Amino acid sequence: IAGITQAPTSQILAAGRRMTLRCTQDMRHNAMYWYRQDLGLGLRLIHYSNTAGTTGKGEVPDGYSVSRANTDDFPLTLASAVPSQTSVYFCASSDSNLGNYGYTFGSGTRLTVV
Amino acid sequence: SQQGEEDPQALSIQEGENATMNCSYKTSINNLQWYRQNSGRGLVHLILIRSNEREKHSGRLRVTLDTSKKSSSLLITASRAADTASYFCATDSSGSARQLTFGSGTQLTVLP
């Protein structure tokens, strides 16, 4: 089934630990995104990648890093987790080459930093 | 910062009634999109309306866009209990980056 796979689905993480959230898509979309969703704040963009080999910062990039070594994978790394990073993280992709196209979202990773 | 702001924050209606949600935004846009999110799930794209369009339909969904007022509305006709979800508007204000800015959403509850 074409779409986005995120892993893990949920995680409890000790503060100060490093963690990588995985995101893989099989639609050959050129653009990929990481959002975090917090109650009452909607979705906020963390990082994005318009094409393999390039990345950019979104609205709330601090404490996070990404890489885009190939078209399919877009991992998000928390170098040293803090409790304020407790959130639900969504990966998304779009084929911007088609122009004006909607996003496809993964099912999310629920992260709790304690 | 949030570009789109939905109104109301929560809406409860009876099955069969129409549901209307509104979205206001601040800057000029290329297009505006509506998404649906069921509890504990990812967002699903519903409909996209371009800045040069005023109205668009998809099944029971009707979206309007007023760029002069920087606002959009989503109408769901003949609602069903299965329509219960959160609905988000998202604006595409950038050029080639295609980054969407989401509002905080409207929680719709359709009572059977």
Interface residues (C-beta under 8 A of the other chain):
Chain A: I4 A31 Y33 Y35 G40 L41 G42 L43 R44 L45 Y48 N50 G56 G58 E59 F90 A92 S94 S96 N100 Y101 G102 Y103 T104 F105 G106 S107 G108
Chain B: S1 Q2 N30 N31 Q33 Y35 G40 R41 G42 L43 V44 H45 L48 R50 F88 A90 D92 S96 A97 R98 Q99 L100 T101 F102 G103 S104 G105
